């Protein structure tokens, strides 16, 4: 299993480049452990988050929106956007896009 993402800054009409993203997995006791992290490329994409082959389970993507907007000189409302999702099947690839603005966001299961 692998996870990718694509972040679009809808307020600016551009990909969100250099946005830090962390992938974590929820353990048996409910605690989160980091699996990997990366920065979006110039097109706002991370083609595959580091972490190797992922097993089935509950995962979380944390998007460091505070730093992203701060670097642009913008005050955003959400300092972190966290998206929690489930990987069900071995070998599955999950794409989690994020549409972002300083005062709102949306996400969906992509392909």
Order of alpha helices (4+ residues) and beta strands (2+ residues): beta-beta-beta-beta-beta-beta-alpha-beta-beta-beta
